[in-house]
Amino acid sequence: MFSRYKKSTPGAVKTSAPKPANDQPGPAAPQKAPEAKPTLRRAPQKAKAVPASADKDRKRKERLAEIKLDLHRALLDNLNLSALDSASEADLRAEISSIASEVLEERSIVLNREERHTLTQELYDEVRGLGPLETLLQDDTVNDILVNGPQQIFVERAGQLELSDVTFKDERHLLRIIDKIVSAVGRRVDESNPYVDARLADGSRFNAMVPPIAVDGSLVSIRKFKKDKLGIDDLVNFGAFNEEMAAYLQAAVACRLNIIVSGGTGSGKTTTLNALSSFIDNSERILTIEDTAELQLQQIHVGRMESRPPNVEGKGEVSARDCLKNALRMRPDRIIVGETRGEEVIDMLQAMNTGHDGSMTTIHANNARDAVSRLENMIAMAGIEMPLKAVRSQIASAVHLIVQASRLQDGSRRMTSITEITGMEGDVISMQEIFRFQRVGLTPENKIIGHFTGAGVRSHFTERFRLWGYDLPPAIFEPVAAE
């Protein structure tokens, strides 16, 4: 009755026409199109990022995660949270193990010794540490931890990214760990303030962005803090630069040249700045200014300052420029700014020009000439109306040396250039490159082949070096042929 009003099923399969019998001539078969000739260039086949664990391990981890979630709730009900701060690690582990055993026995859950040990460790990390991230933070081979939602955590090892088998239970679990980190340093993150910069207890740099800004789950990046302070000798052994460059940099720092370390994100700017600071004499008063405190200076007389974001009401902000202005009144011999990225560049250049020789900072730039252009742009963005020639003259008189750090395509970090600023020629800042990293080729394993070499130019500050007792031999500036 209602058949004519019935909705037609979308995507219904049409019945095909009956095949003609063998003795009946059927329609001619369509001619096959000629095959396209294969091109010489092929699209690179990129391997999909897959966890290293096998399917069996994945299922086991999922089972343990469900048990761990139940046990974590039981711990919250049974543990005296106010007494955790004074409890020793051994006592807390014993208490967690005892509560976990009782719950497992009540629910008739049988685990082997390895699973019990793993479960106890993960529960301890949930209570005292940072949950699933704790394992990666304890792994010395991991340099960066990048979380893309609760189920996808990448790590960087030896300059290469790989997907780890560590996961969170869900988004709420991830948000709880993020809140635990930021609340420990007096900051907050929520829908009204969806991103935050902080640092972990060991000094590692932490950044997080939460929904609704992060579409597929909270985004977290952790730049791990090196437990061992890397000196110049360590960087030379790692191949970041050579002995001749190290001798030149030692003379430059000791003779109080103003130095800018430029480079891209993750190129090793802060590591280089830490290493350069090792040449500063212990008798000098050093003040450091950072957005997130991560410099590891080895001198005795160091004053550290950290900027502060505004509070919930939008008040109480202390910018890097405020810290820098105050630092000028604190009788510093040297001022080290962790990163110059805004209007504080004006005060930094003024400090370099007014008796605070030997000051250092880092800046994001691809090469030395770009670093100077970035300084000019930041001065313009600060709202200072100055003729371009006056701005460049200020930069040329304040900055003596630009050290370029780069992260190459194979993940290695190199000091690719050391450039001196020699003054002004008309309206242009004149520069000369002293050392460079000369790339030669690429190995079949995609490792870069190259060597460090002098540019064949004598240093503009040779006389200053000599007067300070650093008589560098001219041979270190000579070009070096590839081996």
Contacts in CASP RR format, 6 or more apart in sequence:
PFRMAT RR
TARGET T0000
AUTHOR 0000-0000-0000
METHOD contacts of the structure
MODEL  1
MFSRYKKSTPGAVKTSAPKPANDQPGPAAPQKAPEAKPTLRRAPQKAKAV
PASADKDRKRKERLAEIKLDLHRALLDNLNLSALDSASEADLRAEISSIA
SEVLEERSIVLNREERHTLTQELYDEVRGLGPLETLLQDDTVNDILVNGP
QQIFVERAGQLELSDVTFKDERHLLRIIDKIVSAVGRRVDESNPYVDARL
ADGSRFNAMVPPIAVDGSLVSIRKFKKDKLGIDDLVNFGAFNEEMAAYLQ
AAVACRLNIIVSGGTGSGKTTTLNALSSFIDNSERILTIEDTAELQLQQI
HVGRMESRPPNVEGKGEVSARDCLKNALRMRPDRIIVGETRGEEVIDMLQ
AMNTGHDGSMTTIHANNARDAVSRLENMIAMAGIEMPLKAVRSQIASAVH
LIVQASRLQDGSRRMTSITEITGMEGDVISMQEIFRFQRVGLTPENKIIG
HFTGAGVRSHFTERFRLWGYDLPPAIFEPVAAE
20 26 0 8 1.000
49 154 0 8 1.000
49 162 0 8 1.000
49 163 0 8 1.000
50 163 0 8 1.000
51 58 0 8 1.000
51 163 0 8 1.000
51 164 0 8 1.000
51 165 0 8 1.000
52 162 0 8 1.000
52 163 0 8 1.000
52 164 0 8 1.000
52 165 0 8 1.000
53 61 0 8 1.000
53 165 0 8 1.000
57 165 0 8 1.000
58 165 0 8 1.000
60 115 0 8 1.000
61 165 0 8 1.000
61 167 0 8 1.000
64 115 0 8 1.000
64 118 0 8 1.000
64 119 0 8 1.000
64 122 0 8 1.000
65 167 0 8 1.000
65 169 0 8 1.000
67 104 0 8 1.000
67 109 0 8 1.000
67 111 0 8 1.000
67 119 0 8 1.000
68 119 0 8 1.000
68 122 0 8 1.000
68 123 0 8 1.000
68 126 0 8 1.000
68 169 0 8 1.000
69 169 0 8 1.000
70 103 0 8 1.000
70 107 0 8 1.000
71 99 0 8 1.000
71 100 0 8 1.000
71 103 0 8 1.000
71 104 0 8 1.000
71 119 0 8 1.000
71 123 0 8 1.000
72 123 0 8 1.000
72 126 0 8 1.000
74 99 0 8 1.000
74 100 0 8 1.000
74 103 0 8 1.000
75 96 0 8 1.000
75 99 0 8 1.000
75 100 0 8 1.000
75 123 0 8 1.000
75 126 0 8 1.000
75 127 0 8 1.000
78 99 0 8 1.000
79 95 0 8 1.000
79 96 0 8 1.000
79 99 0 8 1.000
79 127 0 8 1.000
84 92 0 8 1.000
84 127 0 8 1.000
84 128 0 8 1.000
87 95 0 8 1.000
89 128 0 8 1.000
92 124 0 8 1.000
92 127 0 8 1.000
92 128 0 8 1.000
93 120 0 8 1.000
93 124 0 8 1.000
96 120 0 8 1.000
96 123 0 8 1.000
96 124 0 8 1.000
96 127 0 8 1.000
97 116 0 8 1.000
97 120 0 8 1.000
100 116 0 8 1.000
100 119 0 8 1.000
100 120 0 8 1.000
100 123 0 8 1.000
104 110 0 8 1.000
104 111 0 8 1.000
111 119 0 8 1.000
122 131 0 8 1.000
122 132 0 8 1.000
125 131 0 8 1.000
125 132 0 8 1.000
125 134 0 8 1.000
125 135 0 8 1.000
129 180 0 8 1.000
130 137 0 8 1.000
130 177 0 8 1.000
130 180 0 8 1.000
130 181 0 8 1.000
130 200 0 8 1.000
131 177 0 8 1.000
132 153 0 8 1.000
132 166 0 8 1.000
132 167 0 8 1.000
132 168 0 8 1.000
132 177 0 8 1.000
133 145 0 8 1.000
133 147 0 8 1.000
133 153 0 8 1.000
133 166 0 8 1.000
133 177 0 8 1.000
133 222 0 8 1.000
135 166 0 8 1.000
136 142 0 8 1.000
136 145 0 8 1.000
136 153 0 8 1.000
136 155 0 8 1.000
136 164 0 8 1.000
136 166 0 8 1.000
137 145 0 8 1.000
137 200 0 8 1.000
137 202 0 8 1.000
137 204 0 8 1.000
137 222 0 8 1.000
137 224 0 8 1.000
139 155 0 8 1.000
140 227 0 8 1.000
141 157 0 8 1.000
141 158 0 8 1.000
142 155 0 8 1.000
142 156 0 8 1.000
142 157 0 8 1.000
142 224 0 8 1.000
143 155 0 8 1.000
143 156 0 8 1.000
143 157 0 8 1.000
143 159 0 8 1.000
143 223 0 8 1.000
143 224 0 8 1.000
144 155 0 8 1.000
144 156 0 8 1.000
144 221 0 8 1.000
144 222 0 8 1.000
144 223 0 8 1.000
144 224 0 8 1.000
145 153 0 8 1.000
145 154 0 8 1.000
145 155 0 8 1.000
145 220 0 8 1.000
145 221 0 8 1.000
145 222 0 8 1.000
145 224 0 8 1.000
146 153 0 8 1.000
146 154 0 8 1.000
146 155 0 8 1.000
146 156 0 8 1.000
146 161 0 8 1.000
146 220 0 8 1.000
146 221 0 8 1.000
146 222 0 8 1.000
147 153 0 8 1.000
147 154 0 8 1.000
147 174 0 8 1.000
147 218 0 8 1.000
147 219 0 8 1.000
147 220 0 8 1.000
147 221 0 8 1.000
148 154 0 8 1.000
148 216 0 8 1.000
148 217 0 8 1.000
148 219 0 8 1.000
149 168 0 8 1.000
149 171 0 8 1.000
149 174 0 8 1.000
149 214 0 8 1.000
149 216 0 8 1.000
149 217 0 8 1.000
149 218 0 8 1.000
149 219 0 8 1.000
150 167 0 8 1.000
150 168 0 8 1.000
150 169 0 8 1.000
150 170 0 8 1.000
150 171 0 8 1.000
150 173 0 8 1.000
150 174 0 8 1.000
150 217 0 8 1.000
150 218 0 8 1.000
151 167 0 8 1.000
151 168 0 8 1.000
152 163 0 8 1.000
152 167 0 8 1.000
153 163 0 8 1.000
153 164 0 8 1.000
153 166 0 8 1.000
153 167 0 8 1.000
153 168 0 8 1.000
154 161 0 8 1.000
154 162 0 8 1.000
154 163 0 8 1.000
154 164 0 8 1.000
155 161 0 8 1.000
155 162 0 8 1.000
155 164 0 8 1.000
156 162 0 8 1.000
158 411 0 8 1.000
159 407 0 8 1.000
159 410 0 8 1.000
159 411 0 8 1.000
159 412 0 8 1.000
160 411 0 8 1.000
168 174 0 8 1.000
168 177 0 8 1.000
171 211 0 8 1.000
171 217 0 8 1.000
171 218 0 8 1.000
174 217 0 8 1.000
174 218 0 8 1.000
174 220 0 8 1.000
175 210 0 8 1.000
175 218 0 8 1.000
178 189 0 8 1.000
178 208 0 8 1.000
178 210 0 8 1.000
178 218 0 8 1.000
178 220 0 8 1.000
179 189 0 8 1.000
181 198 0 8 1.000
181 200 0 8 1.000
181 206 0 8 1.000
181 208 0 8 1.000
182 188 0 8 1.000
182 189 0 8 1.000
182 196 0 8 1.000
182 198 0 8 1.000
182 206 0 8 1.000
182 208 0 8 1.000
184 201 0 8 1.000
185 198 0 8 1.000
185 199 0 8 1.000
187 196 0 8 1.000
187 197 0 8 1.000
187 198 0 8 1.000
187 309 0 8 1.000
188 196 0 8 1.000
188 312 0 8 1.000
189 195 0 8 1.000
189 196 0 8 1.000
189 208 0 8 1.000
189 210 0 8 1.000
190 210 0 8 1.000
191 210 0 8 1.000
191 211 0 8 1.000
191 212 0 8 1.000
193 312 0 8 1.000
194 209 0 8 1.000
194 210 0 8 1.000
194 211 0 8 1.000
194 212 0 8 1.000
194 213 0 8 1.000
194 214 0 8 1.000
195 207 0 8 1.000
195 208 0 8 1.000
195 209 0 8 1.000
195 210 0 8 1.000
195 213 0 8 1.000
196 207 0 8 1.000
196 208 0 8 1.000
197 205 0 8 1.000
197 206 0 8 1.000
197 207 0 8 1.000
197 291 0 8 1.000
197 292 0 8 1.000
197 309 0 8 1.000
198 206 0 8 1.000
198 207 0 8 1.000
198 208 0 8 1.000
198 292 0 8 1.000
199 205 0 8 1.000
199 206 0 8 1.000
199 292 0 8 1.000
199 293 0 8 1.000
199 294 0 8 1.000
200 206 0 8 1.000
200 222 0 8 1.000
200 225 0 8 1.000
202 225 0 8 1.000
202 227 0 8 1.000
203 225 0 8 1.000
203 293 0 8 1.000
203 294 0 8 1.000
204 222 0 8 1.000
204 223 0 8 1.000
204 224 0 8 1.000
204 225 0 8 1.000
204 294 0 8 1.000
205 222 0 8 1.000
205 223 0 8 1.000
205 225 0 8 1.000
205 292 0 8 1.000
205 294 0 8 1.000
206 220 0 8 1.000
206 221 0 8 1.000
206 222 0 8 1.000
207 220 0 8 1.000
207 221 0 8 1.000
207 222 0 8 1.000
208 218 0 8 1.000
208 219 0 8 1.000
208 220 0 8 1.000
208 221 0 8 1.000
209 218 0 8 1.000
209 219 0 8 1.000
210 217 0 8 1.000
210 218 0 8 1.000
210 219 0 8 1.000
211 217 0 8 1.000
211 218 0 8 1.000
223 266 0 8 1.000
225 294 0 8 1.000
226 271 0 8 1.000
226 296 0 8 1.000
228 234 0 8 1.000
229 274 0 8 1.000
229 296 0 8 1.000
229 298 0 8 1.000
230 271 0 8 1.000
230 274 0 8 1.000
230 275 0 8 1.000
231 274 0 8 1.000
231 275 0 8 1.000
231 278 0 8 1.000
232 246 0 8 1.000
232 249 0 8 1.000
232 250 0 8 1.000
232 275 0 8 1.000
232 276 0 8 1.000
232 278 0 8 1.000
232 279 0 8 1.000
233 246 0 8 1.000
234 275 0 8 1.000
235 241 0 8 1.000
235 246 0 8 1.000
235 271 0 8 1.000
235 272 0 8 1.000
235 275 0 8 1.000
236 242 0 8 1.000
236 243 0 8 1.000
236 246 0 8 1.000
239 412 0 8 1.000
239 414 0 8 1.000
240 272 0 8 1.000
240 413 0 8 1.000
240 414 0 8 1.000
240 415 0 8 1.000
241 249 0 8 1.000
241 414 0 8 1.000
241 415 0 8 1.000
241 435 0 8 1.000
241 437 0 8 1.000
241 452 0 8 1.000
242 452 0 8 1.000
244 435 0 8 1.000
244 452 0 8 1.000
244 454 0 8 1.000
244 476 0 8 1.000
245 415 0 8 1.000
245 418 0 8 1.000
245 435 0 8 1.000
245 452 0 8 1.000
247 472 0 8 1.000
247 476 0 8 1.000
248 418 0 8 1.000
248 434 0 8 1.000
248 435 0 8 1.000
248 459 0 8 1.000
248 472 0 8 1.000
248 476 0 8 1.000
249 276 0 8 1.000
249 279 0 8 1.000
249 403 0 8 1.000
249 418 0 8 1.000
250 279 0 8 1.000
250 470 0 8 1.000
251 465 0 8 1.000
251 468 0 8 1.000
251 470 0 8 1.000
251 472 0 8 1.000
252 259 0 8 1.000
252 400 0 8 1.000
252 401 0 8 1.000
252 461 0 8 1.000
253 259 0 8 1.000
253 276 0 8 1.000
253 277 0 8 1.000
253 279 0 8 1.000
253 280 0 8 1.000
253 358 0 8 1.000
254 279 0 8 1.000
254 280 0 8 1.000
254 281 0 8 1.000
254 468 0 8 1.000
254 470 0 8 1.000
255 461 0 8 1.000
255 464 0 8 1.000
255 465 0 8 1.000
255 468 0 8 1.000
255 470 0 8 1.000
256 334 0 8 1.000
256 357 0 8 1.000
256 358 0 8 1.000
257 357 0 8 1.000
257 358 0 8 1.000
257 400 0 8 1.000
257 401 0 8 1.000
257 461 0 8 1.000
257 464 0 8 1.000
258 352 0 8 1.000
258 357 0 8 1.000
258 358 0 8 1.000
258 359 0 8 1.000
258 360 0 8 1.000
258 398 0 8 1.000
258 399 0 8 1.000
258 400 0 8 1.000
258 401 0 8 1.000
259 276 0 8 1.000
259 358 0 8 1.000
259 359 0 8 1.000
259 360 0 8 1.000
259 399 0 8 1.000
259 400 0 8 1.000
259 401 0 8 1.000
259 402 0 8 1.000
259 403 0 8 1.000
260 360 0 8 1.000
260 361 0 8 1.000
260 362 0 8 1.000
260 363 0 8 1.000
260 371 0 8 1.000
260 399 0 8 1.000
260 401 0 8 1.000
260 402 0 8 1.000
260 403 0 8 1.000
261 269 0 8 1.000
261 272 0 8 1.000
261 273 0 8 1.000
261 276 0 8 1.000
261 360 0 8 1.000
261 361 0 8 1.000
261 362 0 8 1.000
261 363 0 8 1.000
261 402 0 8 1.000
261 403 0 8 1.000
261 405 0 8 1.000
262 269 0 8 1.000
262 362 0 8 1.000
262 363 0 8 1.000
262 364 0 8 1.000
262 365 0 8 1.000
262 366 0 8 1.000
262 367 0 8 1.000
262 368 0 8 1.000
262 370 0 8 1.000
262 371 0 8 1.000
262 374 0 8 1.000
262 402 0 8 1.000
262 403 0 8 1.000
262 404 0 8 1.000
262 405 0 8 1.000
263 269 0 8 1.000
263 362 0 8 1.000
263 363 0 8 1.000
263 364 0 8 1.000
263 365 0 8 1.000
263 366 0 8 1.000
263 371 0 8 1.000
263 404 0 8 1.000
263 405 0 8 1.000
263 406 0 8 1.000
264 364 0 8 1.000
264 365 0 8 1.000
264 366 0 8 1.000
264 405 0 8 1.000
264 406 0 8 1.000
264 407 0 8 1.000
265 364 0 8 1.000
266 407 0 8 1.000
266 413 0 8 1.000
267 405 0 8 1.000
267 406 0 8 1.000
267 407 0 8 1.000
267 413 0 8 1.000
268 405 0 8 1.000
268 407 0 8 1.000
268 413 0 8 1.000
269 339 0 8 1.000
269 362 0 8 1.000
269 405 0 8 1.000
270 294 0 8 1.000
270 295 0 8 1.000
270 338 0 8 1.000
270 362 0 8 1.000
271 413 0 8 1.000
272 403 0 8 1.000
272 405 0 8 1.000
272 415 0 8 1.000
273 295 0 8 1.000
273 336 0 8 1.000
273 338 0 8 1.000
273 360 0 8 1.000
273 361 0 8 1.000
273 362 0 8 1.000
274 295 0 8 1.000
274 296 0 8 1.000
274 297 0 8 1.000
276 360 0 8 1.000
276 403 0 8 1.000
277 286 0 8 1.000
277 295 0 8 1.000
277 297 0 8 1.000
277 298 0 8 1.000
277 299 0 8 1.000
277 336 0 8 1.000
277 360 0 8 1.000
278 298 0 8 1.000
280 286 0 8 1.000
280 297 0 8 1.000
280 299 0 8 1.000
280 334 0 8 1.000
281 299 0 8 1.000
282 299 0 8 1.000
282 300 0 8 1.000
282 301 0 8 1.000
283 301 0 8 1.000
284 299 0 8 1.000
284 301 0 8 1.000
284 333 0 8 1.000
284 334 0 8 1.000
285 301 0 8 1.000
285 303 0 8 1.000
285 331 0 8 1.000
285 332 0 8 1.000
285 333 0 8 1.000
285 334 0 8 1.000
286 297 0 8 1.000
286 299 0 8 1.000
286 301 0 8 1.000
286 302 0 8 1.000
286 303 0 8 1.000
286 332 0 8 1.000
286 333 0 8 1.000
286 334 0 8 1.000
286 335 0 8 1.000
286 336 0 8 1.000
287 302 0 8 1.000
287 303 0 8 1.000
287 304 0 8 1.000
287 305 0 8 1.000
287 327 0 8 1.000
287 330 0 8 1.000
287 332 0 8 1.000
287 334 0 8 1.000
287 335 0 8 1.000
287 336 0 8 1.000
288 295 0 8 1.000
288 297 0 8 1.000
288 302 0 8 1.000
288 303 0 8 1.000
288 304 0 8 1.000
288 305 0 8 1.000
288 335 0 8 1.000
288 336 0 8 1.000
288 337 0 8 1.000
288 338 0 8 1.000
289 305 0 8 1.000
289 306 0 8 1.000
289 307 0 8 1.000
289 320 0 8 1.000
289 323 0 8 1.000
289 324 0 8 1.000
289 327 0 8 1.000
289 335 0 8 1.000
289 336 0 8 1.000
289 337 0 8 1.000
289 338 0 8 1.000
289 344 0 8 1.000
290 304 0 8 1.000
290 305 0 8 1.000
290 306 0 8 1.000
290 307 0 8 1.000
290 320 0 8 1.000
290 337 0 8 1.000
290 338 0 8 1.000
290 339 0 8 1.000
291 306 0 8 1.000
291 307 0 8 1.000
291 320 0 8 1.000
291 338 0 8 1.000
291 339 0 8 1.000
292 306 0 8 1.000
293 304 0 8 1.000
293 306 0 8 1.000
295 304 0 8 1.000
295 336 0 8 1.000
295 338 0 8 1.000
297 336 0 8 1.000
305 323 0 8 1.000
305 326 0 8 1.000
305 327 0 8 1.000
306 323 0 8 1.000
307 318 0 8 1.000
307 319 0 8 1.000
307 320 0 8 1.000
307 322 0 8 1.000
307 323 0 8 1.000
308 316 0 8 1.000
308 317 0 8 1.000
308 318 0 8 1.000
309 317 0 8 1.000
310 316 0 8 1.000
310 317 0 8 1.000
319 344 0 8 1.000
320 337 0 8 1.000
320 342 0 8 1.000
320 344 0 8 1.000
321 342 0 8 1.000
321 343 0 8 1.000
321 344 0 8 1.000
321 346 0 8 1.000
321 347 0 8 1.000
324 335 0 8 1.000
324 337 0 8 1.000
324 344 0 8 1.000
324 347 0 8 1.000
324 348 0 8 1.000
324 351 0 8 1.000
325 347 0 8 1.000
327 335 0 8 1.000
327 351 0 8 1.000
328 335 0 8 1.000
328 347 0 8 1.000
328 351 0 8 1.000
328 356 0 8 1.000
332 356 0 8 1.000
333 356 0 8 1.000
334 356 0 8 1.000
334 357 0 8 1.000
334 358 0 8 1.000
334 359 0 8 1.000
334 360 0 8 1.000
335 348 0 8 1.000
335 351 0 8 1.000
335 356 0 8 1.000
335 359 0 8 1.000
336 359 0 8 1.000
336 360 0 8 1.000
336 361 0 8 1.000
337 344 0 8 1.000
337 348 0 8 1.000
337 359 0 8 1.000
337 360 0 8 1.000
337 361 0 8 1.000
337 362 0 8 1.000
338 361 0 8 1.000
338 362 0 8 1.000
339 361 0 8 1.000
339 362 0 8 1.000
339 363 0 8 1.000
339 364 0 8 1.000
340 348 0 8 1.000
340 361 0 8 1.000
340 362 0 8 1.000
340 363 0 8 1.000
340 375 0 8 1.000
340 378 0 8 1.000
341 363 0 8 1.000
341 364 0 8 1.000
341 378 0 8 1.000
342 378 0 8 1.000
342 381 0 8 1.000
342 382 0 8 1.000
343 378 0 8 1.000
343 381 0 8 1.000
343 382 0 8 1.000
343 383 0 8 1.000
345 375 0 8 1.000
345 378 0 8 1.000
345 379 0 8 1.000
345 382 0 8 1.000
346 379 0 8 1.000
346 382 0 8 1.000
346 384 0 8 1.000
348 359 0 8 1.000
348 361 0 8 1.000
349 375 0 8 1.000
349 379 0 8 1.000
349 394 0 8 1.000
349 395 0 8 1.000
349 398 0 8 1.000
349 399 0 8 1.000
351 359 0 8 1.000
352 358 0 8 1.000
352 359 0 8 1.000
352 398 0 8 1.000
352 399 0 8 1.000
353 394 0 8 1.000
353 397 0 8 1.000
353 398 0 8 1.000
363 371 0 8 1.000
363 374 0 8 1.000
363 375 0 8 1.000
364 374 0 8 1.000
365 371 0 8 1.000
365 373 0 8 1.000
365 374 0 8 1.000
365 404 0 8 1.000
367 404 0 8 1.000
367 417 0 8 1.000
368 402 0 8 1.000
368 404 0 8 1.000
368 417 0 8 1.000
368 419 0 8 1.000
368 431 0 8 1.000
368 433 0 8 1.000
369 431 0 8 1.000
371 402 0 8 1.000
371 404 0 8 1.000
372 392 0 8 1.000
372 395 0 8 1.000
372 399 0 8 1.000
372 402 0 8 1.000
372 421 0 8 1.000
372 429 0 8 1.000
372 431 0 8 1.000
375 395 0 8 1.000
375 399 0 8 1.000
376 388 0 8 1.000
376 391 0 8 1.000
376 392 0 8 1.000
376 395 0 8 1.000
379 386 0 8 1.000
379 391 0 8 1.000
380 391 0 8 1.000
386 394 0 8 1.000
388 427 0 8 1.000
389 426 0 8 1.000
389 427 0 8 1.000
392 424 0 8 1.000
392 427 0 8 1.000
392 428 0 8 1.000
392 429 0 8 1.000
393 424 0 8 1.000
395 421 0 8 1.000
395 429 0 8 1.000
396 421 0 8 1.000
396 423 0 8 1.000
396 424 0 8 1.000
396 429 0 8 1.000
396 430 0 8 1.000
397 423 0 8 1.000
399 421 0 8 1.000
400 420 0 8 1.000
400 421 0 8 1.000
400 461 0 8 1.000
401 418 0 8 1.000
401 419 0 8 1.000
401 420 0 8 1.000
401 421 0 8 1.000
402 417 0 8 1.000
402 418 0 8 1.000
402 419 0 8 1.000
402 420 0 8 1.000
402 421 0 8 1.000
402 431 0 8 1.000
403 415 0 8 1.000
403 417 0 8 1.000
403 418 0 8 1.000
404 415 0 8 1.000
404 416 0 8 1.000
404 417 0 8 1.000
404 418 0 8 1.000
404 419 0 8 1.000
405 413 0 8 1.000
405 414 0 8 1.000
405 415 0 8 1.000
405 416 0 8 1.000
406 413 0 8 1.000
406 414 0 8 1.000
406 415 0 8 1.000
406 416 0 8 1.000
406 437 0 8 1.000
407 413 0 8 1.000
408 414 0 8 1.000
408 448 0 8 1.000
409 446 0 8 1.000
409 448 0 8 1.000
410 446 0 8 1.000
410 447 0 8 1.000
410 448 0 8 1.000
412 447 0 8 1.000
412 448 0 8 1.000
414 437 0 8 1.000
415 435 0 8 1.000
415 437 0 8 1.000
415 452 0 8 1.000
416 436 0 8 1.000
416 437 0 8 1.000
417 433 0 8 1.000
417 435 0 8 1.000
417 436 0 8 1.000
417 437 0 8 1.000
418 433 0 8 1.000
418 434 0 8 1.000
418 435 0 8 1.000
418 436 0 8 1.000
419 431 0 8 1.000
419 432 0 8 1.000
419 433 0 8 1.000
419 434 0 8 1.000
420 431 0 8 1.000
420 432 0 8 1.000
420 433 0 8 1.000
420 434 0 8 1.000
420 459 0 8 1.000
420 460 0 8 1.000
420 461 0 8 1.000
421 429 0 8 1.000
421 430 0 8 1.000
421 431 0 8 1.000
422 430 0 8 1.000
422 431 0 8 1.000
422 432 0 8 1.000
422 460 0 8 1.000
423 429 0 8 1.000
423 430 0 8 1.000
424 430 0 8 1.000
432 455 0 8 1.000
432 457 0 8 1.000
432 460 0 8 1.000
433 455 0 8 1.000
433 457 0 8 1.000
434 454 0 8 1.000
434 455 0 8 1.000
434 457 0 8 1.000
434 459 0 8 1.000
434 477 0 8 1.000
435 452 0 8 1.000
435 453 0 8 1.000
435 454 0 8 1.000
435 455 0 8 1.000
435 477 0 8 1.000
436 452 0 8 1.000
436 453 0 8 1.000
436 454 0 8 1.000
436 455 0 8 1.000
437 450 0 8 1.000
437 451 0 8 1.000
437 452 0 8 1.000
437 453 0 8 1.000
438 450 0 8 1.000
438 451 0 8 1.000
438 452 0 8 1.000
438 453 0 8 1.000
438 482 0 8 1.000
439 448 0 8 1.000
439 449 0 8 1.000
439 450 0 8 1.000
440 449 0 8 1.000
440 450 0 8 1.000
440 451 0 8 1.000
440 482 0 8 1.000
441 448 0 8 1.000
441 449 0 8 1.000
441 450 0 8 1.000
442 448 0 8 1.000
442 449 0 8 1.000
443 449 0 8 1.000
450 482 0 8 1.000
451 480 0 8 1.000
451 482 0 8 1.000
451 483 0 8 1.000
452 480 0 8 1.000
453 479 0 8 1.000
453 480 0 8 1.000
454 476 0 8 1.000
454 477 0 8 1.000
454 478 0 8 1.000
454 479 0 8 1.000
454 480 0 8 1.000
455 477 0 8 1.000
455 479 0 8 1.000
456 477 0 8 1.000
456 478 0 8 1.000
456 479 0 8 1.000
457 477 0 8 1.000
458 474 0 8 1.000
458 477 0 8 1.000
459 465 0 8 1.000
459 472 0 8 1.000
459 477 0 8 1.000
462 472 0 8 1.000
465 471 0 8 1.000
465 472 0 8 1.000
END
